[in-house]
Amino acid sequence: MRIVGLTGGIASGKSTVSNLFKASGIPVVDADVVARNVLKKGSGGWNRVVAAFGEEILLPSGEVDRPKLGQMVFSDQSKRQLLNKLMAPYISNGIVWEILKQWAKGAKVIVVDIPLLFEVKMDKWTKPIVVVWVSEETQLKRLMERDGLSEEDARNRVMAQMSLDLKRSRADVVIDNNGGLDDLNQQFDKVLSEVRRPLTWSEFWRSRQGVFSVLGLVTSGLFVCKQLNNGS
């Protein structure tokens, strides 16, 4: 099984690329969706975050007010690090569980869409690593237009993440998203061909088909040995 790591930065266009993978029939494990699930009211992640940040981060329904929490941590590095530390085990376990579910369905290629791919060291488990890159100027402009932020607020959010230039230097495949949608689609077609190339032997043996092949060989070998022993 091939586990592709997809990452980028805020307002880089990573979600657009993620949706292109989905539209192409490749299953995507979305870390943001996992994060939302592990913050649901009454969950282990919810209990830890509320204990650390107080009930003022809650909506009247008892669910976490994610925009309010985001504003709080983006403006304070120590709070951001605390939130990441609290949530990391739950998100990692959730991602692994989603990967296992896709493995059980027989998926040969899975894309893991995770903004903090390098920060949480999950890049060790993904190959190739696809980084959606834009210049900082483009990133700030798109973020301000998308979320209606001031330049200062937008810059604080960009600076709170690992720089896209650093991520690009650690990528196997880079998608330059400074252009328009047509340019992005052309680049994506090339990435899709790379992702869909035949599995290596090590990737095959990690797939469900590979595991079943090994089990079949072992079972056949045991049967032959048993027959030989009975014959003697």
Solvent accessible surface area in square Angstrom, and as a share of the most:
residue,aa,sasa,rsa
1,M,13,0.06
2,R,1,0.00
3,I,29,0.15
4,V,0,0.00
5,G,0,0.00
6,L,0,0.00
7,T,0,0.00
8,G,0,0.00
9,G,8,0.08
10,I,28,0.14
11,A,13,0.10
12,S,0,0.00
13,G,19,0.18
14,K,17,0.07
15,S,72,0.46
16,T,53,0.31
17,V,0,0.00
18,S,3,0.02
19,N,85,0.43
20,L,41,0.21
21,F,0,0.00
22,K,96,0.41
23,A,90,0.70
24,S,30,0.19
25,G,63,0.61
26,I,11,0.06
27,P,37,0.23
28,V,27,0.15
29,V,6,0.04
30,D,30,0.16
31,A,6,0.05
32,D,58,0.30
33,V,62,0.36
34,V,10,0.05
35,A,14,0.11
36,R,115,0.42
37,N,71,0.36
38,V,25,0.14
39,L,13,0.07
40,K,113,0.48
41,K,115,0.49
42,G,53,0.51
43,S,32,0.21
44,G,34,0.33
45,G,1,0.01
46,W,40,0.14
47,N,75,0.39
48,R,105,0.38
49,V,0,0.00
50,V,19,0.11
51,A,90,0.70
52,A,47,0.37
53,F,16,0.07
54,G,24,0.23
55,E,132,0.59
56,E,102,0.46
57,I,0,0.00
58,L,39,0.19
59,L,78,0.39
60,P,147,0.92
61,S,73,0.47
62,G,12,0.12
63,E,66,0.30
64,V,11,0.06
65,D,29,0.15
66,R,95,0.35
67,P,103,0.65
68,K,87,0.37
69,L,7,0.03
70,G,16,0.15
71,Q,122,0.54
72,M,43,0.19
73,V,8,0.04
74,F,47,0.19
75,S,89,0.58
76,D,49,0.25
77,Q,110,0.49
78,S,74,0.48
79,K,78,0.33
80,R,43,0.16
81,Q,105,0.47
82,L,71,0.35
83,L,25,0.13
84,N,62,0.32
85,K,150,0.63
86,L,17,0.08
87,M,10,0.05
88,A,34,0.26
89,P,64,0.40
90,Y,66,0.25
91,I,36,0.18
92,S,37,0.24
93,N,105,0.54
94,G,17,0.16
95,I,0,0.00
96,V,74,0.42
97,W,151,0.53
98,E,53,0.24
99,I,18,0.09
100,L,90,0.45
101,K,81,0.34
102,Q,36,0.16
103,W,64,0.22
104,A,54,0.42
105,K,146,0.62
106,G,13,0.12
107,A,18,0.14
108,K,106,0.45
109,V,21,0.12
110,I,0,0.00
111,V,0,0.00
112,V,0,0.00
113,D,3,0.02
114,I,6,0.03
115,P,30,0.19
116,L,54,0.27
117,L,0,0.00
118,F,4,0.01
119,E,62,0.28
120,V,51,0.29
121,K,118,0.50
122,M,19,0.08
123,D,29,0.15
124,K,150,0.63
125,W,185,0.65
126,T,6,0.04
127,K,123,0.52
128,P,6,0.04
129,I,14,0.07
130,V,0,0.00
131,V,0,0.00
132,V,0,0.00
133,W,34,0.12
134,V,2,0.01
135,S,36,0.23
136,E,84,0.38
137,E,138,0.62
138,T,28,0.16
139,Q,7,0.03
140,L,12,0.06
141,K,120,0.51
142,R,67,0.24
143,L,0,0.00
144,M,56,0.25
145,E,123,0.55
146,R,145,0.53
147,D,64,0.33
148,G,68,0.65
149,L,41,0.20
150,S,61,0.40
151,E,93,0.42
152,E,126,0.56
153,D,68,0.35
154,A,0,0.00
155,R,90,0.33
156,N,65,0.34
157,R,49,0.18
158,V,15,0.09
159,M,130,0.58
160,A,22,0.17
161,Q,43,0.19
162,M,43,0.19
163,S,63,0.40
164,L,13,0.07
165,D,81,0.42
166,L,84,0.42
167,K,1,0.00
168,R,94,0.34
169,S,84,0.54
170,R,104,0.38
171,A,24,0.19
172,D,69,0.36
173,V,30,0.17
174,V,60,0.35
175,I,0,0.00
176,D,58,0.30
177,N,12,0.06
178,N,54,0.28
179,G,37,0.36
180,G,48,0.47
181,L,111,0.55
182,D,108,0.56
183,D,62,0.32
184,L,5,0.02
185,N,54,0.28
186,Q,118,0.53
187,Q,39,0.17
188,F,8,0.03
189,D,88,0.46
190,K,155,0.66
191,V,7,0.04
192,L,24,0.12
193,S,78,0.50
194,E,68,0.31
195,V,0,0.00
196,R,127,0.47
197,R,81,0.30
198,P,119,0.75
199,L,40,0.20
200,T,63,0.37
201,W,182,0.64
202,S,66,0.42
203,E,11,0.05
204,F,58,0.24
205,W,104,0.37
206,R,127,0.46
207,S,0,0.00
208,R,76,0.28
209,Q,58,0.26
210,G,0,0.00
211,V,51,0.29
212,F,113,0.47
213,S,45,0.29
214,V,65,0.37
215,L,99,0.49
216,G,35,0.34
217,L,124,0.61
218,V,79,0.45
219,T,89,0.52
220,S,62,0.40
221,G,33,0.32
222,L,119,0.59
223,F,125,0.52
224,V,80,0.46
225,C,72,0.43
226,K,125,0.53
227,Q,87,0.39
228,L,123,0.61
229,N,108,0.55
230,N,104,0.53
231,G,71,0.69
232,S,127,0.82
